[in-house]
Amino acid sequence: MGLDCLGEVVFVGLGLHDDLGISLRGLEEVKSADEVFIELYTSFMPEFSIKRFEGFSGKMLHVVSRKELEEEDGETVLRAAEKGKVVLLVPGDPLIATTHVALRVNAEKRGIKTRVVHGASVLSAVIGLSGLHNYKFGKSVTIPFPSGAVSETPYDVIAQNRRLGLHTLCLLDVRAEEKRYMKIREGLDLLLKVEEKRKEGIVTFDTLAVGVARAGSSTPTVKAGFVKELLSYDFGMPPHSIVFPGRLHFMEVEALVVLAGAPEKLRRMQR
């Protein structure tokens, strides 16, 4: 690199749902840091308590906003890392479900060492809870809150995956600073609006889907059924996600019926 290495930034995954999701390795990194930053805008952790985390880690947490990390290129974090060891706490797995790669690249370019301590990811958690086979998932997609026209990208991704017989994981938009967390019904409504326009039969009232709420908690809700049923199902508090199955293996059908309460007729439909 040709630059003298300054301090370092350690990206630490918080895992899911609450402050107990961090790994022991991650907690040790926090305890040995000079400064600890946390962002809570990329995902919703319903039971995370900054005060409680500060209590058992012995460190004060500095909350950084989307503006500071993305629009200002993480200067607050990088300036601190030029003087010593900095930990950036990120919900889930730091560089999978969220986009902090630019910050890591900028740090390395400035001679700041970076490391990653992984955490549980919503991607693997939702897939595992659905009972579907991980290797049969295609591209995942986020259904965004509309700002003007409804985005057709999620619809397109579901269609592309289905043509290949693959499942689709749809993450639902989070706007933590506005305290807005998209729910399964809202996500389905948006897809149905695109269906009404496109009429390609990709997401209809009779399409099979799986709704997952609060993955990573001790009380997740998992329900498989047809869209018309899921629209009125009470999934409880967010965060919510949706999975649209592609071609199903018989064991996946059994898992959906037994573990996710899918209709019994799904067994007959797949024969």
C-alpha positions as CSV (number, residue, x, y, z in Angstrom):
1,M,0.0,0.0,0.0
2,G,2.9,2.3,0.6
3,L,1.2,3.9,3.6
4,D,2.1,3.5,7.3
5,C,-0.7,1.6,9.0
6,L,-2.5,3.9,11.4
7,G,-5.2,2.4,13.7
8,E,-7.9,0.0,12.7
9,V,-11.6,-0.4,12.2
10,V,-13.2,-3.7,13.3
11,F,-16.6,-4.3,11.8
12,V,-18.6,-6.3,14.4
13,G,-21.9,-8.0,13.7
14,L,-24.6,-7.6,16.4
15,G,-26.6,-10.6,15.2
16,L,-30.4,-10.4,15.4
17,H,-33.1,-9.1,17.6
18,D,-31.3,-8.0,20.8
19,D,-28.0,-7.1,22.5
20,L,-27.3,-10.8,23.3
21,G,-26.8,-11.7,19.7
22,I,-23.2,-10.5,19.5
23,S,-20.5,-13.3,19.5
24,L,-18.0,-13.7,22.3
25,R,-15.3,-12.7,19.9
26,G,-17.2,-9.6,18.9
27,L,-17.7,-8.6,22.6
28,E,-14.0,-9.0,23.2
29,E,-13.2,-6.7,20.3
30,V,-15.6,-4.1,21.8
31,K,-14.0,-4.3,25.3
32,S,-10.5,-3.7,23.8
33,A,-11.5,-0.8,21.5
34,D,-10.6,2.9,22.1
35,E,-13.9,4.0,20.6
36,V,-17.1,2.1,19.7
37,F,-19.6,3.3,17.1
38,I,-23.0,1.8,16.3
39,E,-25.4,2.2,13.4
40,L,-29.0,1.1,13.9
41,Y,-30.5,2.4,10.6
42,T,-30.0,-0.6,8.3
43,S,-32.0,-3.0,10.3
44,F,-34.5,-3.1,13.2
45,M,-33.5,-4.9,16.4
46,P,-36.6,-4.8,18.5
47,E,-35.1,-5.6,21.9
48,F,-31.7,-4.0,21.5
49,S,-30.8,-1.7,24.4
50,I,-27.9,0.7,24.2
51,K,-27.9,1.2,27.9
52,R,-27.8,-2.5,28.6
53,F,-25.1,-3.1,26.1
54,E,-22.9,-0.3,27.5
55,G,-23.4,-1.9,31.0
56,F,-22.0,-5.3,30.1
57,S,-19.4,-4.2,27.6
58,G,-18.1,-1.3,29.7
59,K,-17.9,1.0,26.7
60,M,-19.9,4.1,25.7
61,L,-21.6,3.7,22.3
62,H,-21.5,6.6,19.8
63,V,-24.6,6.3,17.5
64,V,-23.8,7.2,13.8
65,S,-26.5,8.1,11.3
66,R,-26.9,7.1,7.6
67,K,-25.8,10.6,6.7
68,E,-22.5,10.3,8.6
69,L,-21.7,6.9,7.2
70,E,-22.9,7.2,3.6
71,E,-23.1,10.9,2.7
72,E,-20.1,12.0,4.7
73,D,-18.1,8.8,3.9
74,G,-17.7,7.7,7.5
75,E,-15.3,10.6,8.3
76,T,-16.3,10.5,12.0
77,V,-15.3,6.8,12.3
78,L,-12.2,7.1,10.1
79,R,-10.8,10.1,12.0
80,A,-11.1,8.1,15.2
81,A,-9.5,5.1,13.6
82,E,-6.4,7.2,12.6
83,K,-5.7,7.5,16.4
84,G,-6.4,4.0,17.6
85,K,-8.7,0.9,17.5
86,V,-12.3,1.6,16.5
87,V,-15.2,-0.9,16.5
88,L,-18.3,-0.3,14.3
89,L,-21.2,-2.3,15.5
90,V,-23.7,-3.3,12.7
91,P,-27.0,-5.2,13.0
92,G,-26.8,-8.7,11.5
93,D,-23.7,-9.6,9.6
94,P,-21.7,-6.4,8.9
95,L,-21.0,-6.7,5.2
96,I,-23.8,-9.0,3.9
97,A,-27.2,-7.5,4.6
98,T,-25.8,-4.0,4.8
99,T,-23.5,-2.0,2.6
100,H,-20.5,-0.8,4.5
101,V,-18.0,-2.0,1.9
102,A,-17.2,1.6,0.8
103,L,-16.2,2.5,4.3
104,R,-13.9,-0.5,4.6
105,V,-12.3,0.4,1.2
106,N,-11.8,4.0,2.2
107,A,-10.2,3.0,5.5
108,E,-7.7,0.7,3.7
109,K,-6.8,3.4,1.2
110,R,-6.0,5.7,4.1
111,G,-3.7,3.1,5.7
112,I,-6.2,2.1,8.3
113,K,-6.3,-1.7,8.9
114,T,-9.8,-3.3,8.8
115,R,-11.1,-6.6,10.1
116,V,-14.5,-8.3,10.3
117,V,-16.2,-10.2,13.1
118,H,-19.2,-11.9,11.6
119,G,-22.6,-12.2,13.2
120,A,-25.9,-14.0,12.5
121,S,-27.5,-12.8,9.3
122,V,-31.2,-12.3,8.5
123,L,-30.5,-14.0,5.2
124,S,-29.6,-17.3,6.8
125,A,-32.1,-16.9,9.6
126,V,-35.1,-16.4,7.4
127,I,-34.1,-19.1,5.0
128,G,-33.5,-21.6,7.9
129,L,-36.9,-20.7,9.5
130,S,-38.7,-21.2,6.2
131,G,-37.7,-24.8,6.0
132,L,-36.6,-24.3,2.4
133,H,-33.2,-25.5,1.1
134,N,-30.6,-22.8,1.1
135,Y,-28.9,-23.9,-2.1
136,K,-32.2,-23.4,-4.0
137,F,-32.4,-19.6,-3.4
138,G,-31.7,-17.2,-6.2
139,K,-31.1,-13.5,-6.0
140,S,-32.6,-11.8,-3.0
141,V,-34.3,-8.4,-3.2
142,T,-35.6,-5.6,-1.0
143,I,-39.1,-4.3,-1.4
144,P,-38.8,-0.5,-0.9
145,F,-41.4,2.0,0.4
146,P,-42.7,3.8,-2.7
147,S,-41.5,7.3,-3.3
148,G,-43.7,8.0,-6.3
149,A,-44.1,5.0,-8.6
150,V,-44.1,1.5,-7.1
151,S,-40.8,-0.2,-7.8
152,E,-41.2,-3.2,-10.2
153,T,-37.7,-4.6,-9.4
154,P,-38.9,-7.0,-6.7
155,Y,-41.5,-8.4,-9.1
156,D,-38.8,-8.8,-11.8
157,V,-36.5,-10.7,-9.4
158,I,-39.2,-13.1,-8.3
159,A,-40.0,-13.7,-12.0
160,Q,-36.4,-14.3,-12.9
161,N,-35.8,-16.7,-10.0
162,R,-39.1,-18.6,-10.7
163,R,-38.1,-19.2,-14.3
164,L,-35.0,-21.0,-12.9
165,G,-37.1,-22.9,-10.3
166,L,-35.4,-20.9,-7.5
167,H,-36.8,-19.4,-4.3
168,T,-36.7,-15.6,-3.7
169,L,-36.1,-13.9,-0.3
170,C,-37.7,-10.5,-0.1
171,L,-36.4,-8.2,2.6
172,L,-38.8,-5.4,3.5
173,D,-37.8,-1.8,3.7
174,V,-36.6,-0.3,7.0
175,R,-36.5,3.5,7.6
176,A,-35.3,3.4,11.2
177,E,-34.9,7.2,11.5
178,E,-38.6,7.6,10.6
179,K,-39.6,4.6,12.7
180,R,-41.1,3.0,9.6
181,Y,-40.8,-0.8,9.2
182,M,-42.6,-2.4,6.2
183,K,-44.9,-5.3,7.2
184,I,-45.7,-8.4,5.2
185,R,-49.1,-7.1,4.2
186,E,-47.6,-3.9,2.8
187,G,-45.0,-5.8,0.8
188,L,-47.6,-8.1,-0.7
189,D,-49.9,-5.1,-1.5
190,L,-47.1,-3.5,-3.4
191,L,-46.4,-6.6,-5.4
192,L,-50.1,-7.1,-6.2
193,K,-50.2,-3.5,-7.6
194,V,-47.4,-4.4,-10.0
195,E,-49.2,-7.6,-10.9
196,E,-52.3,-5.6,-11.6
197,K,-50.3,-3.5,-14.1
198,R,-48.2,-6.3,-15.6
199,K,-50.6,-9.3,-15.5
200,E,-47.9,-11.9,-15.7
201,G,-49.2,-14.2,-13.0
202,I,-46.0,-13.8,-10.8
203,V,-47.6,-12.6,-7.6
204,T,-51.4,-13.2,-7.4
205,F,-53.8,-14.0,-4.6
206,D,-53.1,-17.7,-5.2
207,T,-49.3,-17.5,-5.1
208,L,-47.6,-19.5,-2.4
209,A,-45.5,-17.4,0.0
210,V,-43.9,-17.7,3.4
211,G,-44.0,-14.8,5.9
212,V,-41.3,-14.6,8.6
213,A,-41.4,-12.2,11.5
214,R,-38.7,-11.5,14.1
215,A,-36.1,-14.0,12.9
216,G,-33.5,-14.5,15.5
217,S,-35.8,-13.9,18.4
218,S,-37.1,-16.5,20.8
219,T,-40.6,-16.0,19.4
220,P,-40.4,-15.8,15.6
221,T,-43.6,-16.2,13.6
222,V,-43.4,-18.3,10.4
223,K,-46.5,-18.8,8.2
224,A,-46.7,-20.4,4.8
225,G,-49.8,-20.0,2.7
226,F,-51.3,-18.4,-0.3
227,V,-51.1,-14.6,-0.6
228,K,-54.8,-14.1,-0.1
229,E,-54.4,-15.8,3.4
230,L,-51.2,-14.0,4.4
231,L,-52.7,-10.6,3.7
232,S,-54.9,-11.0,6.7
233,Y,-52.6,-13.1,8.9
234,D,-51.3,-11.4,12.1
235,F,-47.5,-11.6,12.1
236,G,-47.0,-9.3,15.0
237,M,-44.2,-6.9,15.5
238,P,-41.5,-6.3,12.8
239,P,-39.0,-6.9,11.3
240,H,-40.8,-8.9,8.6
241,S,-39.6,-10.8,5.5
242,I,-41.3,-12.7,2.7
243,V,-40.1,-15.8,0.8
244,F,-41.6,-16.8,-2.6
245,P,-40.8,-20.5,-3.2
246,G,-39.8,-21.8,-6.6
247,R,-39.8,-25.5,-7.5
248,L,-40.2,-27.5,-4.3
249,H,-38.5,-30.7,-3.2
250,F,-40.9,-33.1,-1.3
251,M,-39.0,-32.5,1.9
252,E,-39.4,-28.7,1.5
253,V,-43.2,-29.3,1.1
254,E,-43.2,-31.3,4.3
255,A,-41.2,-28.6,6.1
256,L,-43.6,-25.9,5.0
257,V,-46.6,-27.9,6.2
258,V,-45.2,-29.1,9.5
259,L,-43.0,-26.1,10.4
260,A,-44.7,-23.2,8.7
261,G,-48.4,-24.2,8.8
262,A,-48.8,-24.4,5.1
263,P,-52.2,-25.8,3.8
264,E,-52.3,-29.6,3.7
265,K,-53.3,-29.4,0.0
266,L,-49.8,-28.3,-0.8
267,R,-48.7,-31.9,-0.5
268,R,-51.3,-33.0,-3.1
269,M,-50.4,-30.0,-5.4
270,Q,-46.7,-31.1,-5.5
271,R,-47.4,-34.7,-6.4
